[in-house]
Amino acid sequence: MSEAERRTLSEIESRLADEEPGLASALVAGKPRHPVLSYALVGIFTVLGVLLLFLGAFGPALASLGFGAILMLMRGYTWR
């Protein structure tokens, strides 16, 4: 990144921090403060996927479990 681009980025960041401090801090943190909704959605899709597996609907079950996994990855959870 060139020096001019760094100055422009710094200016944009400082203006954002001045005008919208809440948004700026949320962007710096990278994650919402209350992750309850996303964890609840992961739980619901996981339970639904397991239930559908027991009922024999393999396609929708895999879709539900996959969507739950995608939500976990979007939250920043890793399986390491």
Secondary structure by P-SEA (a helix, b strand, c coil): ccaaaaaaaaaaaaaaaaccaaaaaaaaacccccaaaaaaaaaaaaaaaaaaaaacaaaaaaaaaaaaaaaaaaaccccc
